[in-house]
């Protein structure tokens, strides 16, 4: 049984919070600021949102790289 008897209740992230975290991480918002937006501590953020923090930044970088590549290789508008 995982129920705690004393102290704070266990934190369970929502799908909305996960999406928000991933979007903010993808925009380069610092982890401490994301924690403030989600109203949790930075350690709680890192513990429960590691995948979103890592994945958001990676996906954003990939989109920027894809956009730059498309611009650089566009035959209609050479850069």
C-alpha positions, 0 to 999 in steps of 0.5 A, a space after each residue: 500500500 502506497 498511502 502516506 499516513 503523515 505529512 503532505 499528500 503524495 503529489 500526482 501530476 495531471 495531464 494538463 500539468 505535464 503538457 504545460 511543463 513540456 511546452 514551457 521547457 521547450 520554450 527554454 523557461 528555467 526549471 525553477 520558473 516552471 516549478 513556480 508556474 505549477 506551484 510545486 518545488 523544483 525538486 518535485 518538478 524534477 522528480 515527477 516531470 523529468 521526461 517532460 523537461 528533457 523531451 520538451 527541450 529536445 523537441 523544440 530544438 528539433 523543430 527549430 533545426 527542421 525549420 532552419 534546414 527547410 529555409 536553407 534548402 528551399 529552391 524557391 527562396 535560397 538563403 
